[in-house]
Amino acid sequence: MPTFFTEVFEDASPVAPLGLIALEGAKELGKRIDNYLVEWYNRDVGNKNPKFKKKSFIIENHCPRFTTGDAKGMLEDSVRGYDVYVLVDVGNYNCTYNLFGRTNSMSPDDHYADLKRIISAAGGKAERITVIMPLLYGGRQHRRNSRESLDGAQMLQELYSMGVKDIITFDAHDPRIQNAVPLMGFDNFFPTYQIMKALMSQYPNIEFDDKHFMIVSPDEGAMNRNIYYASILGVDLGMFYKRRDYTTIVNGRNPIVAHEYIGTKVKDKDILVADDIIATGDSVLRLCRELKEKGCGKIFLTATYALFTEGFDKFDKAYEEGLFTSVISTNLTYNSPELLSRSWFICADLSKYISYIISACNQNKSVSPLLNSSDRIHELLGKA
């Protein structure tokens, strides 16, 4: 077992009985997490204290809607005295409901409203409530320019006022958003190890050295995560500079007017490009084309959240043209069957990682070993 696993379950003593509430958009991920928790707790905790031994930690919940769109949150079991972890995927557009006779897809606003309903249904009876929100609601609207809303900051303040003790998220667009709630816990994890593991499992012959491999940041905002990859792998780092037209807004964003590469030569080198989100994919495909024109080898695109908001056709075409080799992302938000069927897509499973986090928090153990994945990546590289 990994060292941090041993530390978590050595002299295991949960602060309260564990409860996992997976909202509608996160039920599949919730079941995967529950399977790990049941195995570990029944083996390492339940034999010492039978009250922590369960067939499932999932507390069933529902948010039924009237045909007008109004809804209510319902819990099937009591949460009194429980250490509750509420898992929500605000990006799952596959969830639908009936609205005046029409089928309506749930938006991030709908998922967030259901989260508040379920917390309200708990009625303040839980010992502690932690919200696991991998894709942070309002996270892309993280700062105010002129007369704009601050959706992410307002969300955090609302949850804090409802008694939520901690937010667990992954790869926040801007982690400084936690400054909105200085007295509430905010843990921001990264799937770096899991993405590297998925990449190396699929392409075991990649040569991770500065002669054959390098990292390229898609823009200045993604530099930190790409610097991390470059430092861990010991390879060169390049960057694309995006100059945007801030006087114009198209589909909610400022269009790019210039896209220039800064860094060492990429000729004959395989490239890893890491970002937090792939939305439309226009800018990252333009990046791929420019790198290929400079003579690079394989291009591996990684994103914590691969949303593909305009579908997969442009990526299918780019893959057929040889512009990139694969896209590696996670199951932290909904991946459609159509996406999972693509030969160029690789999904890194984060359910075990989240289970480790829940186990550590439930026993008030440090999560520092889980925040730092460098040792595990070095171990992975040593086995390659």
N, C-alpha and C positions, 0 to 999 in steps of 0.2 A: 504494500500500500504506500502511496505517497506520504511524505513526512507530515504535510498539513492535515491529511486525513487521520493519521495516527494521533496527532496532537488534539484534534477536535474530539475524538471518541475515547481518548485516555481520561479515565475518571469522569466519564460522561455524566452530566447533570443538567438536564434541560431546565430553563427558568420557569416553564409552564408547559402544559400539554400542547403539542404542535397541531395547528390547523392550517390547511391549504385551501384557499378559495380561488378557483380558476374561473374567471368570467368567460362569457360565451366565446369570445374571439380567441381565447388562450387555452381551451380545454384539451386540445391534443398535446400541447407542450406541458400542460399541467399533469396529464396522465404519465408522461415520461418521467417527470420530476418525482411524482408520487411513487413510482416503481422503485426508484433508487432509495428514497427515504424509508419506504417500508422495509426494504432489504437491510439497510444499515441499522435502523432503530430496533428492529426485531432481533437482530443479531448482537448488537453492541450495547444497546440501552435496555431493551425489554427484558433481557435475562436478569438484570439487576433490579429493575422496577417494572413489574408487569403492567402498570397503568399507562406506560408509554408504548406498549406493544399493540399494534393495530393492523388490520387488514388493509386499511387505506386511511390517509390523513386528509383526504379531500372532503370538504364540507360542501354539499350540493347547494346550488343557488340558482335562482331564476330571476329574470327581469321581463315578465310578460307585458305586452303592450296592448292597449286598446286600439281600435281602428282609427282613432283620431291621432295616434302617435304618442299619446301619454303613456307612461310606464310606471312600474313600481318594482322595488327590489325585495326579494324574498330569500330567506335562508331556511334550509330544511332541518337544520340541527342547531342546538344551542352552542354559542361560542363563549359562554361565561367562563372566565378564568383562563382562556386559551391564548397562546401566543400565535396570532393569526397573520398569515402571509397571503396577500391578495394579489393575484397575478392577472394583469390586464394587457391586451395587445390593442392599442388604439389604432393600429394600422391595418387591421383585418377588415378589408372591404368586402369579403365574401359573406359576412353575416348580413342577413336581410330581415325586414319586418314589413307587415302590411300597413299601408298608410292610405286611407280613403280608397281602398280597393286596388291600390297599386303596390308593386313590390319595390321597396326602397332599401338601398344598401346603407349599412351603418357607416357613418363618418367618424372621424376622431372625436368630434363633439358628442356623438351618441355614446361611444364607448366610455368616454370620460364621465358623462352623466350617469351611466350605469354603475361605474365605480363608486360614485358618491352615493348612489341609492343603496348599494350593498353595505357600504360603511355605515350609512344611516340605519339600515336594517339591524346591524349589530347592536345598536342602541347603547353604545358605551360600555357594554358588558365584558368585552375582551380584556385580557390582561395587558395586551400590547398589539397594535396593528402596524404592520409593515407593508407598504405597497411596492410590489415588483413591477415596474413599468419600463421594460427594456427600451422601447421607442418612446421617448419623452414627449408627452402631449405639449404642444406649443413650443417645442424645443428649437424649432427653426426661427421662431419669432422671439429671439433671445435678447434683443436690445431695441431701444426706441430711437427712431430717427424722425424728428418733427412730431406731428400729431398721429401717433400710432399706438395700438394696444400693446400690452406686454403679457401675452397669453400664458407663457410658461411660468413667469413669476407669479401671476395671479393664481394659477393652478396650484402651485406649491403653497401659497398662503392659505388657500381654501382647505387643502388637505391638512395643513397644520392646525387650522382652527377646528377641524373635525376630529382631532385627536390622533392623527397618524404620527407615529414616532420616528419613522425612517422611510426614506425613498431609496430603492435600489434600482439603478438604471445601468445602461451599457452605452459607452461611447457617446456621451451627451454632446450635442452639436457645439455647445459652449458651456463647460462645467461651471463657469462663473455665475450661472443662473442660480446656483445654490445660495448666493449671497442674499436672495430674497427672503430666506428663512434661516437665519444664522443659528437658531436654537433647535432646529430639526435636523436629524441625521440625513446625510446625502452621500451615498456610496456609488461611485462611478467606476464600473469595471470595463475591461477591454477583452475582446475575444481573440487576442493576438495569437496565443498558443494554439487554440482550436483551429484557426484559419491556416496557420502554418502546418499543423498536423494533417489537415484535409488536403492541402496542396501537395505535401510530400508523399501522402498515401497514393495520390493519383499520378504524380510525376516523380517517382523515386530517383530518377537519374539526373535531376537538376544539379548543376555544379554551383554551390553557393560560395563563390570567391570573386574577388574584384576583377579578375580577368574575363569571367564569363557571365557575371550577374551584377545588376545594380537596381537601385530603388529610384523611382521618379514620383514626386509629389504632383498631383493634378493641379494644385493651386497653393497659394501661401497659407490659406486656412487649414490645410491638411498637413502642414509641415511637421508638426509634433509627432504624429503617429508614424510618418514616413522616416523621420529622424530615428525613431525608436527601432524600426525594422533595420535601417542601415547600420545602426550601432550594434545591434545584436548579431547581424550577419557579417559585419566587418566589410561592407562594400560601399561603393561610391553612391552619392545622392545627387539627383538633379531635380529641377522644379519647373513647372509651367507657370507663367505669370498671366493672369486674366485681367484685362482692362475692360471694365464694364461701362455702359452708358447709364449713369444714375439719373438721368433726366427722363428716362423712358421705362415703363413697366410692361412686360409681356408675359402673360400667364403667371402673374404674381412675382416675377423676378426681373432683374435688370439684365438686358441682353449683353452678351460678350462681343466686344468690337475688336479685340486683339488677344492673341493666344500665342505667347512666345516662350521658347524653351531656354532655360538657363542652367548650365552645368557641363560636365565632361561629355565626351563623345559616347554615343550609345551604339555605335556600329558593332554588329556581331554579338552584342550582349543580350541576354534574356532580361526582361524588365518586370518588376513588380510595382503596381500602382495601387496604393491603399487610400481609401476614402471612407467616410462614415455612411454616406447615402448615395445610391444611384437612383435618381428620379427619372427624368426623361432619358438620360444617357447621352444627350447630344454632345456635351462638352467632352466626356470621356472617350467617345468614339472619334471625335476630332483629334484628340490627343493621340489616340492609337494610329490614326492615319499619318500624323506628322512624325511620330516615332518610326513608323515603317519607312517613310520617305528618307529618314536619316540612316536606314540600314540596320535597325535592331533585329534581334532574333524573336523569340517567343515573348508575348505580352500576357501577363497574368493580372487581371483586374480583381481587386478585393474590395468589398464594402460590407460593413456590419449589417446594413439594411439595403437589400436589392429590391427596390420597389417597382421599377419598370412601369411608371405611370402612363406611358403611351404605348404599352404593349411590347412584343418581342420581335416584331418584323425587322426593325432596323438592326437589331443585334444578330438575328439570323443571317441577314444579308452581309453584315460586316464579318461574321465568322466564316461564311462561304468565301469571302474575298481574302481571308487570311489576316485580317487586321488584328485579331487577338486570338489567344489560345483557349482561355477559359475565364469564367467569372466565379469567384469563390465568395460565398456569403453565408449567412447563418439562418437558423430557424427561430430567431428572436421575434420575428414578425411573420405574418402569413406568407407562405410560398404556395402558389397555385399549382395544381397538377400539371398544367401546361408548362410552367417554368421548370418543375422538377423533371419533366420529360426531355428537356433540352440537353443535348450531348455536351454542350459547352458549359453547363452550370454544375457547380459542386457545392453541396450544402454541408456546412459544419454544424454539428449538433451541439447545442449549448445546455442541454437539459441536465447533464451530470454536473457541469460547472455550477449551475444555479442551485442544484441540490447540495453541493458543498457549502455554498454561501448560506443557504437556509439553515443547514445543520450547525454551522459555526455561530450564526446569530442566535439561534434558539438556545445555545448553551453559553452565550455571552463570551465566546472565544474570539480572539483576534482574527480579522480577515486579511491582515497584511500579507500573509503568504499567498493569498488568492489574488491580490492586487498586482503582485510582481511575478510575471511569467518568464522572466529571463532565464532562470535556472532550468526550467522545464524545456524551454526552446533549445538551450545549449545541449541538454541531454538528448533531445530529439535529433539535433544535428549530428551528435556523436553516434547515434544509431543508424543514421542514413547511409 
